[in-house]
Amino acid sequence: MYPGNLPYRYTDLYFTTATVRGWKQLLRPDKYKTIITDSMVFLVQEQTVRVYAFVIMPNHFHLIWQMAGERSLSKVQLRFLKYISQQIKADLIEHHPKVLEHFKVFRKDRQYHFFKERPLSVPLFTDPVVKQKIDYIHNNPIQPKWRLAEAAESYRWSSAAYYVNASLEWPFLTHFWYGEDWPPPFD
């Protein structure tokens, strides 16, 4: 057992939401969603985080992730969002300069700002809460407000198909309950 008598799997485990400033639908193009998933791949490969669930929506994204080792959530989150922002900015400069102007800010440390300050990160401590958050993440695209898919597992930019159909499209994912033993071998 670890601090507070919590099982290890709850150490540094968070539900995180990053929202685009002004709720603008900046993440609608698949190329920007790919930047986010590629960033998750990188962080997992360098063993900075484990990613258990995610969804990327047109104006926000949710993650259930865990910091590996002695990693600090605030530092990893800052690095993650900074890289995503730099990649989106580079594309906007080249292909969509008028869209870029919607994100202009007058700050000493930057000219453009894409995400709201301080993404919401809530620590997770119990299986029922983790399940509730995973269900929330996976059901986001099928909500009446969005209608991005008929079924949660048919929305590509989510981990729902991984949990429902054992889809291996997102190799950076770790199953929260089964870990590296997922998916089970098929006969």
Buried (B, 14 or more C-beta within 10 A) or exposed (E): EEEEEBEEBBBBBBBBBBBBBEEBEBBEBEEBBEBBBBBBBBBBEEEBBBBBBBBBBBBBBBBBBBBBEEBEBEEBBEBBBEBBBEBBBEBBEEEBEEEBEBBEEEEEEBEBBBBBEEBEBEEBBEEEBBEEBBBBBBBBBBEEEEEBBEEBBBBBBBBBBBBEEEBEEBEBBBBBEEEEEBEEEEE
